[in-house]
Amino acid sequence: MTSTFPNISISTERLVLRPLDDDDAPALAEMMNDEQVAAWTDVPQPFGEDRARIWIREHAPAERAAGRGLDLAVTEFLTQRLVGIVQLGRTDWHIRSTELSYVIAPWARGEGYASEAALATAQWLFRDQKFERLELRTAADNAASQQVAQKIGCISEGVLRNACIAHVRAEDGAWTDVRTDFIVWSLLPEDLDGADGELADTGGFTSFADWN
């Protein structure tokens, strides 16, 4: 029988990670149309609210139901404003391993939200879900994403050469694909000790299973 992630809400001192909701569609569309998101992800461009609603109503529930992954909205605790997305994918329930990715809205960058959300997700996976491995893949030139991986305690395992498609603006304004390398990072339960101390000011996390 396929295993699935529960509906979950994870709280830190500044953030709440929760399932995506229809009300997130406008902010989600705005975030996904950002130049940096377009450059480093395969999100279709332009990304309208209709695509956001399909993601919220169809894609995210289907990924969770099939056991492939989990999509969480990252929101500010005080304002409820959407600051980003955390995704789990390529989940292997036999070896208890999954891949983590994250996107942060342009206005929220530089505040440590990505590392806070990623660390809280890792803590929940290892402690509540008994996972044994979390993997991240960052494009070779995406320094910001690599800094997040390092900050939460990930170990660089190597390079997948020519395995990543990034995107650059052509002279006519259209996006053009360019090949680059993937850096592979991993985080194991025993790696969390150092990261827990470094990010202790986030206040840890509280999880609420079967959140609706």
C-alpha positions as MATLAB code, in Angstrom:
seq = 'MTSTFPNISISTERLVLRPLDDDDAPALAEMMNDEQVAAWTDVPQPFGEDRARIWIREHAPAERAAGRGLDLAVTEFLTQRLVGIVQLGRTDWHIRSTELSYVIAPWARGEGYASEAALATAQWLFRDQKFERLELRTAADNAASQQVAQKIGCISEGVLRNACIAHVRAEDGAWTDVRTDFIVWSLLPEDLDGADGELADTGGFTSFADWN';
ca = [
       0.000    0.000    0.000;
       1.291    3.465   -0.909;
       2.332    5.606    2.011;
       1.320    9.261    2.052;
       2.225   12.347    4.000;
      -0.463   13.606    6.389;
      -2.097   16.991    6.046;
       0.212   18.984    8.262;
       0.791   22.412    9.743;
       4.280   23.213   11.031;
       4.844   26.317   13.141;
       8.090   28.101   13.950;
       8.563   31.381   15.781;
       8.020   33.406   12.582;
       6.360   31.032   10.128;
       3.483   28.649    9.577;
       3.836   25.930    6.940;
       0.437   24.624    5.882;
      -1.437   23.125    2.903;
      -2.045   25.445   -0.033;
      -5.444   27.131   -0.116;
      -7.464   28.841   -2.868;
      -6.816   32.193   -1.198;
      -3.092   31.698   -1.931;
      -3.623   31.813   -5.712;
      -2.934   35.540   -6.324;
       0.222   35.628   -4.199;
       1.389   32.284   -5.582;
       1.000   33.502   -9.168;
       2.862   36.728   -8.398;
       5.709   34.835   -6.746;
       6.082   32.349   -9.591;
       6.322   35.141  -12.180;
       9.483   36.492  -10.538;
      12.621   36.581  -12.704;
      14.688   34.472  -10.287;
      11.986   31.811  -10.048;
      11.753   31.682  -13.842;
      15.538   31.405  -14.125;
      16.023   28.500  -11.713;
      12.825   26.442  -11.979;
      10.716   24.866  -14.713;
       7.585   26.787  -13.718;
       5.742   27.776  -16.947;
       5.973   31.458  -17.835;
       3.877   33.505  -17.613;
       2.260   31.921  -14.556;
      -1.288   33.158  -14.046;
      -3.806   32.673  -11.273;
      -5.497   29.941  -13.334;
      -2.277   27.897  -13.188;
      -1.983   28.637   -9.476;
      -5.482   27.283   -8.840;
      -4.741   24.116  -10.828;
      -1.631   23.623   -8.684;
      -3.611   24.194   -5.476;
      -6.722   22.178   -6.358;
      -5.309   19.386   -8.522;
      -1.522   18.982   -8.583;
      -0.714   19.336   -4.885;
      -3.536   17.016   -3.663;
      -2.650   14.434   -6.328;
       1.042   14.405   -5.365;
       0.176   13.860   -1.707;
      -2.484   11.204   -2.413;
      -0.112    9.248   -4.645;
       2.615    9.339   -2.012;
       5.021   11.206   -4.270;
       5.396   14.333   -2.169;
       3.929   17.268   -0.310;
       3.472   20.964   -1.129;
       3.324   23.444    1.745;
       2.601   27.160    1.751;
       5.070   29.115    3.888;
       3.351   32.049    5.581;
       4.301   34.712    8.090;
       2.935   33.840   11.520;
       1.785   37.389   12.309;
       0.492   38.589    8.942;
      -0.525   35.279    7.277;
       1.181   36.585    4.140;
       2.538   33.979    1.713;
       6.337   34.178    1.759;
       7.133   31.004   -0.151;
       6.613   27.352   -0.948;
       8.303   24.202    0.342;
       7.973   21.046   -1.742;
       8.828   17.427   -1.074;
       9.127   15.174   -4.103;
      10.593   11.956   -5.474;
       9.698   10.318   -2.192;
      10.874    6.746   -1.613;
       8.915    5.251    1.278;
      11.006    2.084    1.385;
      14.276    3.866    2.145;
      12.474    6.813    3.816;
      14.021    9.445    1.553;
      12.622   12.519   -0.178;
      13.837   15.585   -2.071;
      13.294   19.111   -0.755;
      12.926   22.261   -2.838;
      11.870   25.790   -1.925;
      10.861   29.102   -3.468;
      10.753   32.416   -1.609;
       8.875   35.522   -2.767;
      11.126   38.418   -3.875;
       9.979   40.740   -1.079;
      10.762   38.110    1.587;
      14.297   37.209    0.529;
      17.229   37.936    2.808;
      15.202   37.308    5.984;
      16.267   33.695    6.528;
      12.797   32.373    5.739;
      14.018   29.667    3.335;
      16.420   28.107    5.833;
      13.896   28.417    8.679;
      11.187   26.671    6.640;
      13.582   24.034    5.289;
      14.946   23.213    8.731;
      11.471   22.957   10.274;
      10.448   20.609    7.457;
      13.549   18.476    7.996;
      12.910   18.286   11.738;
       9.345   17.138   11.118;
      10.435   14.556    8.546;
      13.124   13.031   10.732;
      11.368   13.172   14.085;
       7.686   12.683   13.243;
       7.844   10.774    9.953;
      11.008    8.770   10.745;
      12.700    9.632    7.450;
      16.384    8.811    7.085;
      17.504   11.050    4.231;
      16.609   14.452    2.794;
      18.108   15.424   -0.549;
      18.466   18.833   -2.193;
      19.650   19.683   -5.699;
      20.840   23.193   -6.459;
      21.938   24.620   -9.795;
      25.676   25.224   -9.888;
      25.249   29.003  -10.217;
      22.373   29.382   -7.745;
      24.425   30.664   -4.806;
      21.390   31.665   -2.717;
      19.931   28.163   -2.791;
      23.314   26.662   -1.937;
      23.600   28.950    1.080;
      20.283   27.616    2.377;
      21.507   24.025    2.035;
      24.707   24.871    3.903;
      22.914   26.801    6.634;
      20.624   23.914    7.576;
      23.578   21.527    7.784;
      23.459   19.729    4.446;
      26.535   17.900    3.161;
      27.571   18.339   -0.483;
      27.798   14.884   -2.041;
      28.905   15.717   -5.560;
      27.958   17.126   -8.931;
      25.564   15.832  -11.540;
      27.192   17.210  -14.652;
      24.995   18.868  -17.260;
      21.877   17.609  -15.445;
      20.097   20.924  -14.834;
      18.172   23.189  -17.185;
      18.289   26.854  -16.168;
      16.788   29.758  -18.109;
      18.042   33.118  -19.362;
      16.297   35.996  -21.074;
      16.937   36.244  -24.811;
      17.199   39.612  -26.570;
      13.550   39.378  -27.630;
      12.482   38.890  -24.003;
      11.726   35.184  -24.364;
      13.252   32.599  -22.041;
      16.015   30.369  -23.403;
      17.142   27.070  -21.884;
      20.772   26.709  -20.814;
      22.434   23.605  -19.404;
      24.340   23.623  -16.154;
      25.312   21.237  -13.351;
      23.355   20.132  -10.306;
      25.054   20.089   -6.914;
      23.605   17.284   -4.798;
      23.235   17.832   -1.052;
      21.984   15.511    1.664;
      20.780   15.875    5.211;
      20.565   12.948    7.643;
      19.012   12.912   11.124;
      22.422   13.091   12.797;
      23.286   16.211   10.778;
      20.604   18.254   12.505;
      22.561   18.845   15.720;
      24.696   21.651   14.278;
      21.850   23.222   12.339;
      19.576   23.170   15.381;
      22.056   25.290   17.293;
      22.692   27.728   14.467;
      18.995   28.365   13.924;
      17.910   28.068   17.536;
      16.386   31.538   17.414;
      13.627   30.256   15.118;
      12.035   28.698   18.181;
      11.964   25.128   16.917;
       8.727   23.768   15.494;
       5.315   22.496   16.459;
       3.457   20.166   14.117;
      -0.286   19.590   13.871;
      -1.214   16.447   11.917;
      -4.432   16.163    9.912;
      -4.713   19.939    9.766;
      -7.706   21.301    7.850;
];
